[in-house]
């Protein structure tokens, strides 16, 4: 809890100052952000390696790491100011043996490393997110995407995109945490054992490819 409080303080200070967190979010950092993300740990196996795609201010990767010291978490973030913020937080919380920070897009780092668990929150609609994240999921691994109440409709709308990748499993919409509005809605997608097809390029944002930089020693690839 001491580390969690330090992280929330960092979000409320530097996170707001650098535009990573809106000022109106400060009063609900614990409920809407920290705990909402920490509930995700219920779905992650013991000792797993986790890749958090589009980590931004560290959500959900850092809360998950704080809740589960047994996990090894790699935060992937393409924007420089967010990358530097994440490095500062990881250093301040003394998480460098558990958490690594990588600057780059998911598409750029695919093939360099993968993990049995990939997470994402507020990154993109599922139809786009599948193409970015599934190449990072190891065979028989899972994607855990935090979504809102419209998750079932989004799953249905993205079914064609998932099949186009060669994933034949059916996504599940799960609830983590308290059995009320303070809980977290998660879309869980099993990659399965088959090979992936190349994701269509349509819909991917045209961004300058930043130079990938890694920080942290402990996020191990399995």
SEFI-913974 format. One record per residue: residue in three letters; x negated, y negated, z of N, C-alpha, C, O, CB in turn. Coordinates in steps of 0.02 Angstrom, whole numbers, plus 50000, padded with zeros to 5 digits. Atoms other than C-alpha are relative to their C-alpha. Last residue first. Glycine has a CB too. Layout:
% SEFI-913974
REC  res     nX     nY     nZ    caX    caY    caZ     cX     cY     cZ     oX     oY     oZ    cbX    cbY    cbZ
REC  ALA      X      Y      Z      X      Y      Z      X      Y      Z      X      Y      Z      X      Y      Z
...
//
This chain:
% SEFI-913974
REC  res     nX     nY     nZ    caX    caY    caZ     cX     cY     cZ     oX     oY     oZ    cbX    cbY    cbZ
REC  UNK  49994  49928  49990  49524  50844  48936  50018  50033  49934  50026  50094  49932  50053  50015  50053
REC  UNK  49961  49968  50052  49455  50669  48923  50002  50075  50013  49953  50106  50031  49971  49985  49930
REC  UNK  50029  49945  50036  49396  50592  49084  50047  50027  49948  50107  50033  49959  49979  50054  50048
REC  UNK  49944  49972  50038  49441  50422  49151  49973  50052  49953  49943  50036  49902  50037  49944  49960
REC  UNK  49971  49937  49976  49305  50398  49284  50055  50030  49957  50076  50086  49972  50026  49990  50065
REC  UNK  50040  49940  50008  49178  50276  49220  50040  50064  50009  50018  50117  49986  49945  49999  50048
REC  UNK  49978  49949  49952  49264  50113  49189  49965  50065  49986  49949  50080  49929  50076  50009  49997
REC  UNK  50022  50017  49933  49256  49986  49048  50027  50052  50047  50085  50071  50043  50023  49928  50020
REC  UNK  49977  49959  49945  49266  50025  48863  49972  49975  50065  49914  49952  50068  49981  50074  49989
REC  UNK  50047  50004  49944  49256  49906  48717  50028  50041  50057  50088  50039  50069  49987  49928  50022
REC  UNK  49981  49961  49941  49338  49925  48549  49944  49997  50051  49885  50004  50036  50014  50073  49981
REC  UNK  50052  49952  49984  49305  49784  48427  50018  50036  50064  50035  50004  50114  49931  49965  50006
REC  UNK  50053  50024  49954  49469  49703  48383  49948  50055  50010  49962  50114  50002  50030  49979  50068
REC  UNK  50025  49945  49960  49565  49757  48227  49944  49975  50045  49889  49960  50021  49975  50057  49954
REC  UNK  50072  49994  50008  49658  49603  48166  49976  50055  50046  49996  50058  50104  49964  49933  50015
REC  UNK  50041  50034  49951  49842  49639  48172  49927  50008  49982  49906  50057  49952  50013  50027  50071
REC  UNK  50065  50014  50030  49970  49683  48039  49960  49959  50050  49972  49899  50058  50006  49962  49932
REC  UNK  50018  50071  50006  50112  49757  48139  49931  49991  49971  49885  50030  49985  50004  49966  50068
REC  UNK  50057  50015  49956  50161  49937  48101  49980  49927  49991  49974  49905  49934  49941  50048  49985
REC  UNK  49977  50021  49934  50335  49946  48026  49943  49985  50048  49954  49955  50100  50043  50053  50029
REC  UNK  49948  50051  50000  50284  50047  47875  50021  49985  50071  50029  50030  50113  50060  50023  49958
REC  UNK  50030  50065  49982  50121  50142  47899  50052  49945  50004  50039  49893  50034  49948  49981  49950
REC  UNK  49991  50051  50052  50207  50311  47904  49972  49933  50023  49978  49916  50082  50074  49993  49981
REC  UNK  49945  50047  49989  50130  50427  48036  50006  49951  49942  49955  49928  49917  49991  49962  50066
REC  UNK  50022  50069  49996  50019  50566  47970  50060  49954  50007  50109  49961  49970  49958  49980  49939
REC  UNK  50007  50032  50065  50090  50737  48006  49979  49928  50011  49989  49900  50065  50065  50005  49959
REC  UNK  49963  50061  50015  50056  50819  48173  49989  49980  49927  49936  49992  49898  49978  49943  50046
REC  UNK  50039  50058  50020  50002  50999  48193  50045  49940  49986  50103  49948  49967  49958  50016  49938
REC  UNK  50013  50008  50072  50112  51121  48289  49958  49939  49985  49952  49894  50026  50065  49997  49963
REC  UNK  50064  49970  50020  50097  51163  48474  49981  49989  49927  49925  50002  49908  50001  50074  50014
REC  UNK  49997  49933  50028  50231  51051  48547  49931  50023  49976  49881  49987  49984  50050  50003  49942
REC  UNK  50030  49998  50067  50224  50862  48568  50009  50069  49968  50021  50074  49907  49926  49982  50003
REC  UNK  50053  49949  50005  50346  50859  48712  49973  50002  49929  50012  50005  49881  50027  50069  50021
REC  UNK  50004  49966  50064  50443  50696  48725  49942  50049  50002  49884  50029  50012  49990  49949  49942
REC  UNK  50054  49950  49999  50502  50625  48891  50001  50039  49935  50051  50071  49918  50007  50048  50061
REC  UNK  49992  49954  50056  50606  50465  48883  49939  50046  49999  49882  50022  49991  50008  49962  49931
REC  UNK  50059  49980  50038  50606  50385  49054  50020  50047  49944  50060  50093  49953  49949  50035  50047
REC  UNK  49980  49958  50055  50736  50286  49150  49940  50015  49956  49905  49969  49935  50057  49967  49958
REC  UNK  50032  50013  50064  50673  50220  49316  50025  50050  49948  50028  50110  49960  49923  50004  50007
REC  UNK  50039  49946  50030  50763  50205  49482  49975  49981  49931  49986  49925  49907  50041  50064  49996
REC  UNK  50071  50015  49988  50818  50043  49566  49955  50055  49972  49893  50048  49973  49988  49992  50074
REC  UNK  50027  50047  50049  50990  50057  49485  49927  49983  50011  49895  49954  49966  50040  49937  50001
REC  UNK  49959  50061  50006  51031  50213  49586  49966  49954  49950  49921  49975  49913  50010  49965  50069
REC  UNK  49944  49985  50045  50968  50390  49613  50049  49941  49998  50109  49948  50012  50037  50064  50023
REC  UNK  49935  49998  49968  50804  50333  49687  50056  50009  49950  50052  49987  49893  50012  49936  50040
REC  UNK  49990  50044  49944  50647  50375  49587  50069  50006  50030  50103  50056  50019  49987  49929  49980
REC  UNK  50050  49992  49946  50644  50450  49415  50015  49951  50056  50046  49899  50046  49928  49988  49972
REC  UNK  49997  50053  49950  50786  50475  49290  49950  50015  50055  49950  50070  50083  50073  49993  50029
REC  UNK  50003  49980  49930  50762  50576  49131  50004  49939  50046  49992  49883  50025  49936  50039  50014
REC  UNK  49995  50062  49962  50807  50557  48947  50007  50019  50074  50056  50051  50093  50061  49956  49976
REC  UNK  49955  49999  49942  50744  50711  48857  49999  49932  50034  49946  49901  50043  49980  50056  50050
REC  UNK  50016  50044  49944  50668  50714  48682  50053  50005  50055  50112  50017  50041  49994  49927  49977
REC  UNK  49947  50049  49989  50707  50867  48573  49982  49957  50061  49972  49984  50115  50068  50035  50012
REC  UNK  49969  49997  49934  50556  50963  48508  50052  49944  50007  50050  49895  49971  49947  49994  50056
REC  UNK  49934  49968  50004  50523  50976  48321  50036  50004  50067  50093  50025  50070  49993  50068  49972
REC  UNK  49982  49980  49932  50376  50857  48307  50072  50025  49999  50118  49989  49982  49993  49940  50050
REC  UNK  50007  49928  49992  50312  50855  48128  50015  50025  50070  49999  50082  50087  49932  50021  49982
REC  UNK  50066  49986  49973  50281  50669  48122  49987  50074  50009  49931  50095  50025  49991  49965  50067
REC  UNK  50047  50015  50053  50431  50645  48007  49928  50013  50023  49884  50024  49981  50007  49928  49978
REC  UNK  50004  49941  50044  50535  50734  48139  49949  49989  49944  49915  50036  49923  50069  50015  49970
REC  UNK  50034  49948  49963  50496  50595  48263  49992  50063  49956  49939  50094  49956  50038  50017  50064
REC  UNK  50071  50018  49996  50540  50458  48138  49961  50054  50037  49904  50069  50018  49991  49933  50036
REC  UNK  50030  49989  50066  50705  50544  48098  49925  49986  50001  49886  50022  49971  50034  49956  49947
REC  UNK  50009  49928  50012  50752  50556  48282  49966  50015  49934  49924  50060  49929  50067  50035  50003
REC  UNK  50069  49987  50018  50721  50371  48315  49988  50073  49982  49930  50093  49971  49954  49980  50056
REC  UNK  50019  50041  50057  50904  50316  48314  49930  50016  49975  49915  50006  49916  50004  49927  50018
REC  UNK  49963  49976  50059  50953  50461  48428  49978  49962  49937  49970  49992  49884  50075  49992  50011
REC  UNK  50025  49933  50017  50818  50421  48554  50033  50025  49936  50000  50052  49892  50012  50049  50058
REC  UNK  50065  50010  50033  50865  50236  48549  49970  50067  49979  49939  50072  49926  49952  49963  50047
REC  UNK  49988  50025  50067  51047  50278  48586  49935  49991  49961  49932  50005  49901  50038  49934  50002
REC  UNK  49970  49947  50041  50997  50386  48734  50013  49978  49928  50001  50016  49881  50065  50023  50031
REC  UNK  50047  49948  50020  50876  50251  48799  50033  50055  49958  50004  50075  49907  49968  50031  50061
REC  UNK  49983  49981  50069  51006  50111  48801  49955  50056  49974  49955  50070  49914  49994  49940  49954
REC  UNK  49938  49962  50001  50995  50101  48991  50020  50024  49929  50057  50072  49922  50056  49959  50028
REC  UNK  49942  50026  49963  50815  50047  48986  50060  50045  49992  50055  50103  49973  50016  49930  49978
REC  UNK  49950  50035  50039  50652  50132  48935  50057  49976  50044  50058  49989  50104  50027  50045  49943
REC  UNK  49950  50033  49957  50492  50197  49011  50046  49958  49957  50023  49916  49918  49965  49956  50055
REC  UNK  49986  50070  50017  50405  50309  48885  50054  49972  50045  50110  49998  50046  50021  49994  49925
REC  UNK  49953  50026  49950  50325  50472  48943  50009  49926  49987  49965  49886  50002  49975  50014  50073
REC  UNK  49995  50073  49999  50241  50562  48797  50053  49982  50051  50108  50010  50051  50017  49971  49929
REC  UNK  49937  50038  50001  50199  50743  48832  49988  49925  49994  49937  49899  50017  50040  50016  50064
REC  UNK  49996  50055  49953  50064  50875  48804  50065  49962  49992  50109  49982  49954  49942  49953  49991
REC  UNK  49957  49982  49943  50084  51043  48717  50001  49947  50055  50024  49961  50110  49976  50065  50030
REC  UNK  49954  49946  50014  49941  50997  48600  50035  50022  50064  50002  50033  50115  49963  50059  49967
REC  UNK  50030  49936  50014  49860  50836  48662  50054  50052  49985  50112  50043  50003  49957  50023  50059
REC  UNK  49975  49947  49955  49952  50672  48649  49968  50067  49980  49972  50087  49922  50078  50004  49998
REC  UNK  50042  50000  49940  49850  50533  48567  50020  50055  50049  49983  50069  50096  50005  49933  50035
REC  UNK  50067  49976  50017  49922  50566  48393  49952  50002  50060  49900  50034  50057  49970  49957  49946
REC  UNK  50004  49927  50005  50095  50553  48475  49932  50025  49977  49912  50080  49999  50053  50024  49952
REC  UNK  50020  49962  49940  50067  50374  48532  49991  50075  49990  49946  50104  50020  50050  49989  50052
REC  UNK  50060  50025  49967  50067  50255  48384  49975  50048  50053  49914  50054  50063  50015  49933  50031
REC  UNK  50056  49999  50046  50188  50349  48271  49935  49977  50031  49881  50000  50012  50015  49958  49940
REC  UNK  50019  49930  50014  50307  50385  48414  49938  50003  49956  49892  50042  49969  50058  50036  49966
REC  UNK  50043  49975  49947  50305  50202  48468  49977  50072  49988  49920  50089  50003  50036  49996  50067
REC  UNK  50068  50023  50011  50375  50143  48302  49952  50030  50050  49896  50050  50033  49997  49924  50003
REC  UNK  50016  49981  50069  50537  50244  48307  49930  49979  49980  49897  50013  49942  50050  49969  49952
REC  UNK  50024  49932  50005  50536  50228  48496  49979  50020  49929  49930  50055  49920  50052  50047  50025
REC  UNK  49945  49952  50006  50551  50039  48492  49972  50070  49988  49917  50078  49961  50048  49980  49942
REC  UNK  49967  50001  50065  50389  49953  48544  50061  50045  50001  50066  50088  50045  49951  50021  49943
REC  UNK  50049  50008  50054  50275  49920  48693  50033  49991  49933  50016  49945  49896  49954  50060  49998
REC  UNK  49988  50064  50034  50393  49889  48839  49949  49987  49946  49926  49930  49937  50000  49943  50050
REC  UNK  49945  50039  49973  50318  50032  48940  50005  49935  49962  49956  49897  49958  49991  49987  50077
REC  UNK  49989  50065  50032  50205  50171  48877  50060  49966  50033  50107  50000  50054  50010  50007  49923
REC  UNK  49946  50042  49974  50130  50332  48943  50005  49935  49962  49957  49913  49930  49989  49987  50075
REC  UNK  50006  50068  50026  50027  50473  48867  50060  49961  50024  50117  49985  50020  49995  49999  49921
REC  UNK  49945  50045  49984  50002  50638  48960  49984  49931  49971  49931  49904  49984  50013  49995  50077
REC  UNK  49938  49962  49995  49899  50788  48904  50061  49957  50016  50118  49979  50007  49993  50053  50052
REC  UNK  49984  49980  49932  49763  50669  48846  50064  50041  50001  50104  50037  49954  50007  49939  50046
REC  UNK  49930  49982  49993  49674  50614  48688  50011  50021  50072  49963  50026  50111  50021  50056  49950
REC  UNK  49982  49966  49938  49509  50537  48637  50075  50013  50001  50113  49983  49963  49979  49958  50061
REC  UNK  50057  50009  49956  49418  50474  48483  50012  50033  50068  49966  50063  50097  49985  49926  50010
REC  UNK  50055  49961  50026  49544  50544  48359  49937  49994  50041  49893  50037  50039  49986  49980  49929
REC  UNK  49977  49931  50013  49670  50408  48396  49944  50038  49965  49915  50013  49917  50065  50000  49956
REC  UNK  50035  49954  49956  49571  50256  48455  50022  50072  49992  49991  50117  50019  50010  49978  50071
REC  UNK  50072  50003  50009  49617  50142  48310  49962  50052  50042  49910  50078  50021  49974  49931  50017
REC  UNK  50017  49972  50064  49801  50188  48300  49924  50005  49989  49899  50049  49955  50031  49960  49944
REC  UNK  49992  49927  49996  49822  50158  48486  49979  50033  49935  49948  50085  49936  50073  50017  50017
REC  UNK  49931  49978  50013  49752  49984  48465  50003  50076  50004  49953  50110  49994  50024  49976  49931
REC  UNK  49987  49973  50066  49588  49935  48547  50074  50017  49992  50110  50021  50042  49958  50062  49987
REC  UNK  49970  50050  50044  49506  49877  48706  50007  50029  49930  49958  50049  49898  49957  49935  49998
REC  UNK  50024  49997  50069  49479  50021  48825  50035  49946  49960  50096  49941  49962  50011  50070  49969
REC  UNK  49965  50048  50042  49494  50010  49015  49968  50000  49931  49908  49993  49925  49999  49928  50031
REC  UNK  50042  50031  50052  49447  50157  49126  50043  49953  49958  50103  49964  49951  49967  50053  49955
REC  UNK  49967  50035  50055  49531  50207  49290  49949  49970  49952  49901  49937  49974  50047  49945  50027
REC  UNK  49937  49968  50019  49480  50334  49421  50030  49972  49937  50064  50008  49900  50050  49994  50057
REC  UNK  50013  49928  50004  49298  50297  49463  50062  50039  49979  50058  50098  49964  49975  50025  50067
REC  UNK  50040  49983  50059  49326  50114  49417  49982  50074  49995  49967  50098  49940  49938  49960  50000
REC  UNK  49971  49942  50032  49470  50096  49540  49957  50026  49942  49980  50068  49903  50069  49983  49974
REC  UNK  50049  49946  49994  49386  49976  49661  50026  50066  49972  50022  50119  50004  49978  50009  50073
REC  UNK  49968  49947  49962  49542  49867  49672  49954  50060  50010  49974  50110  50041  50064  50022  49965
REC  UNK  49978  50027  49935  49443  49713  49620  50030  50055  50044  50019  50055  50105  50051  49944  49989
REC  UNK  50059  50012  49958  49352  49810  49482  50021  49977  50070  49994  50000  50120  49955  49947  49967
REC  UNK  50030  49935  49985  49512  49881  49408  49940  49992  50045  49930  50031  50091  49980  50036  49935
REC  UNK  49957  49966  49951  49596  49711  49420  49970  50066  50021  49968  50082  50081  50070  50011  49971
REC  UNK  50006  50034  49936  49452  49621  49335  50041  50036  50054  50017  50045  50110  50023  49927  49993
REC  UNK  50066  49984  49972  49443  49749  49195  49991  49968  50069  49963  49999  50114  49944  49976  49952
REC  UNK  49999  49931  49976  49631  49734  49168  49933  50019  50031  49930  50052  50083  50017  50048  49943
REC  UNK  49960  49999  49939  49621  49544  49155  50000  50070  50030  49991  50078  50091  50072  49978  49985
REC  UNK  50042  50028  49947  49479  49560  49029  50037  49998  50067  50008  50010  50119  49977  49929  49981
REC  UNK  50054  49953  49987  49583  49676  48919  49956  49976  50058  49940  50014  50104  49957  50010  49937
REC  UNK  49971  49947  49959  49734  49564  48935  49947  50051  50019  49945  50076  50075  50059  50034  49964
REC  UNK  49986  50029  49934  49635  49414  48873  50030  50052  50047  50017  50051  50107  50047  49940  49994
REC  UNK  50060  50014  49960  49559  49517  48732  50016  49974  50069  49987  49998  50118  49957  49950  49964
REC  UNK  50010  50072  49994  49719  49592  48661  49945  49984  50051  49943  50011  50106  50065  49966  50021
REC  UNK  50037  50032  50054  49707  49774  48604  49983  49926  50011  49934  49902  49983  50039  50006  49938
REC  UNK  49970  50066  50013  49751  49868  48765  49960  49963  49947  49900  49956  49954  50003  49959  50066
REC  UNK  50017  50020  50069  49720  50052  48807  50038  49935  49985  50099  49933  49987  50019  50055  49949
REC  UNK  49957  50055  50022  49716  50093  48994  49977  49976  49931  49920  49956  49924  49999  49942  50052
REC  UNK  50034  50042  50049  49638  50263  49030  50050  49949  49975  50101  49967  49946  49970  50043  49941
REC  UNK  49960  50042  50043  49697  50350  49189  49956  49958  49955  49907  49928  49976  50046  49955  50042
REC  UNK  50052  50038  50034  49624  50497  49284  50034  49961  49943  50060  49991  49896  49942  50046  49972
REC  UNK  49997  50010  50072  49751  50565  49408  49941  49961  49974  49909  49923  50011  50065  49965  49981
REC  UNK  50025  49939  50033  49719  50634  49583  49998  49992  49924  49968  50034  49891  50044  50059  50018
REC  UNK  50073  50002  50006  49733  50459  49659  49971  50062  49966  49912  50061  49947  49970  49994  50069
REC  UNK  50027  49933  50009  49920  50462  49619  49924  49998  49991  49900  49997  49934  50033  50035  49941
REC  UNK  49956  49950  49968  50022  50313  49678  49969  50070  49999  49985  50111  50042  50067  50001  49965
REC  UNK  49998  50014  49929  49882  50190  49640  50042  50052  50038  50025  50072  50094  50029  49930  50013
REC  UNK  50064  49982  49971  49850  50270  49471  49999  49988  50075  49970  50028  50112  49944  49959  49966
REC  UNK  50004  49927  50001  50035  50263  49426  49934  50023  50032  49933  50070  50071  50005  50027  49928
REC  UNK  49957  49973  49947  50043  50080  49480  49998  50077  50004  49999  50105  50059  50071  49978  49990
REC  UNK  50029  50014  49935  49890  50045  49370  50045  50023  50058  50020  50055  50104  49985  49926  50007
REC  UNK  50061  49962  49983  49951  50134  49213  49973  49989  50070  49956  50036  50105  49948  49984  49953
REC  UNK  49995  49969  49933  50132  50071  49207  49935  50030  50026  49935  50058  50081  50051  50052  49998
REC  UNK  49937  49966  49986  50100  49928  49182  50018  50048  49944  50024  50027  49886  50056  49949  50010
REC  UNK  50016  49939  49963  49921  49865  49185  50061  50042  50017  50058  50085  50061  49965  49983  50062
REC  UNK  50022  50020  49933  49953  49684  49135  49984  50061  50044  49973  50054  50104  50053  49956  50034
REC  UNK  49982  50069  49982  49962  49736  48953  49970  49978  50066  49909  49970  50072  50075  49992  50002
REC  UNK  49993  50006  49928  49946  49926  48950  50017  49929  50023  50047  49921  50076  49936  50022  50033
REC  UNK  49975  50069  49996  49981  49943  48765  50010  49980  50073  50063  49955  50092  50067  49994  49962
REC  UNK  50005  50037  50063  49959  50132  48779  50032  49931  50007  50086  49924  50034  50033  50039  49943
REC  UNK  49946  50050  49998  49927  50213  48949  49991  49953  49941  49943  49915  49938  49999  49960  50068
REC  UNK  50015  50058  50041  49823  50371  48925  50060  49954  50001  50116  49974  49983  49982  50021  49926
REC  UNK  49945  50039  50027  49835  50496  49067  49972  49944  49957  49924  49911  49976  50043  49971  50058
REC  UNK  50026  50061  50031  49720  50637  49123  50058  49965  49966  50101  49997  49935  49942  50016  49949
REC  UNK  49998  50012  50073  49806  50761  49237  49962  49938  49980  49952  49892  50020  50072  49995  49977
REC  UNK  50066  50004  50029  49754  50811  49413  49996  49984  49927  49944  49993  49896  49965  50062  50012
REC  UNK  50057  50012  49956  49927  50866  49467  49934  50000  49962  49921  50044  49921  49998  50053  50055
REC  UNK  50029  49943  49964  50059  50858  49332  49940  49980  50042  49908  49929  50029  49980  50054  49950
REC  UNK  50069  49988  50022  50147  50693  49288  49969  50057  50041  49970  50055  50102  49957  49937  50007
REC  UNK  49999  49958  50059  50337  50678  49297  49931  50021  49976  49924  50054  49925  50036  49965  49944
REC  UNK  49963  49938  49985  50351  50610  49475  49996  50050  49942  50004  50110  49953  50073  49983  50014
REC  UNK  50047  49949  49977  50214  50484  49433  50035  50066  50016  50002  50118  50017  49963  49975  50061
REC  UNK  50019  49957  50055  50341  50384  49333  49956  50058  50022  49955  50110  49990  49964  49959  49947
REC  UNK  49955  49943  50001  50413  50314  49494  49981  50050  49946  49997  50109  49950  50072  49977  49990
REC  UNK  50027  49948  49956  50259  50202  49504  50043  50062  50001  50018  50118  50010  49992  49973  50071
REC  UNK  50053  49962  50034  50316  50104  49352  49975  50057  50042  49961  50111  50016  49943  49954  49982
REC  UNK  49971  49973  50062  50482  50043  49423  49950  50043  49963  49969  50094  49934  50025  49943  49955
REC  UNK  49966  49938  49982  50396  50024  49591  50032  50033  49939  50034  50094  49934  50054  49986  50053
REC  UNK  50044  49951  49967  50270  49899  49522  50036  50066  50015  50013  50119  49994  49974  49970  50065
REC  UNK  50061  49981  50035  50378  49810  49393  49960  50054  50037  49952  50109  50010  49957  49939  49991
REC  UNK  49990  49995  50072  50560  49775  49436  49938  50027  49964  49944  50057  49911  50019  49933  49972
REC  UNK  49945  49956  50021  50552  49811  49622  50003  50012  49925  50009  50069  49903  50066  49971  50023
REC  UNK  50000  49934  49967  50382  49746  49676  50053  50045  49970  50038  50101  49949  50012  49991  50075
REC  UNK  50057  49960  50023  50363  49606  49548  50000  50070  50031  49984  50119  49998  49935  49964  50017
REC  UNK  49981  49929  50007  50538  49543  49584  49943  50043  49973  49955  50094  49940  50060  50005  49954
REC  UNK  49962  49975  49942  50502  49370  49655  50019  50074  49995  50035  50105  50046  50064  49959  50007
REC  UNK  50038  49995  49937  50361  49344  49528  50042  50026  50058  50018  50070  50095  49970  49933  50017
REC  UNK  50007  49930  49980  50463  49384  49372  49967  50008  50068  49969  50062  50098  49960  50037  49948
REC  UNK  49937  49977  49972  50525  49205  49349  49996  50072  50024  50040  50095  50062  50055  49993  49949
REC  UNK  49992  50026  49931  50345  49146  49326  50064  50025  50033  50065  50035  50094  50001  49925  49998
REC  UNK  49961  50062  49998  50326  49261  49173  50010  49977  50072  50018  50019  50117  50067  50009  49966
REC  UNK  49938  49992  49962  50186  49389  49184  50036  49933  50001  50006  49881  50013  49985  50025  50072
REC  UNK  49984  49929  50003  50041  49405  49062  50066  50016  50035  50099  50065  50018  49943  50041  50030
REC  UNK  49942  49986  50042  50034  49218  49029  50016  50074  49992  50052  50092  49945  49988  49972  49933
REC  UNK  50023  49981  50067  49859  49188  49094  50056  50022  49954  50044  50044  49898  49950  50056  50006
REC  UNK  50042  50053  50028  49916  49089  49247  49978  50016  49929  49974  49971  49887  49938  49991  50044
REC  UNK  49957  50055  50022  50056  49213  49281  49959  49947  49965  49979  49921  49913  50038  49971  50059
REC  UNK  49955  49973  50051  49940  49363  49287  50047  49947  49972  50059  49945  49912  50040  50057  50028
REC  UNK  50033  50001  50065  49805  49263  49377  50046  50025  49945  50042  50002  49888  49937  50042  50002
REC  UNK  50047  50056  50006  49919  49227  49525  49971  49998  49929  49995  49961  49886  49942  50007  50052
REC  UNK  49965  50062  49984  50076  49334  49538  49955  49939  49990  49980  49884  49980  50026  50001  50071
REC  UNK  49950  50013  50052  49992  49480  49450  50033  49932  50010  50043  49894  49963  50053  50055  50000
REC  UNK  50038  50017  50061  49840  49469  49565  50048  49985  49942  50037  49938  49903  49952  50057  49981
REC  UNK  50025  50068  49990  49954  49464  49718  49962  49976  49938  49966  49918  49919  49954  49997  50061
REC  UNK  49943  50045  50008  50045  49618  49654  49978  49927  50007  50001  49884  49970  50056  50016  50051
REC  UNK  49984  50001  50071  49879  49708  49634  50058  49952  49987  50055  49913  49940  50018  50071  49975
REC  UNK  50052  50039  50033  49824  49662  49810  50014  49994  49925  50003  49941  49896  49931  50031  50011
REC  UNK  49987  50070  49983  49991  49725  49879  49948  49954  49967  49965  49899  49945  49998  49990  50076
REC  UNK  49941  50020  50038  49968  49890  49786  50015  49926  50013  50032  49889  49967  50060  50043  50018
REC  UNK  50021  50011  50069  49792  49906  49856  50058  49976  49956  50049  49933  49913  49970  50064  49970
REC  UNK  50044  50058  50000  49855  49883  50033  49976  49983  49930  49974  49924  49910  49939  50012  50046
REC  UNK  49959  50060  50000  50000  50000  50000  49957  49937  50000  49976  49886  49971  50046  50000  50060
//
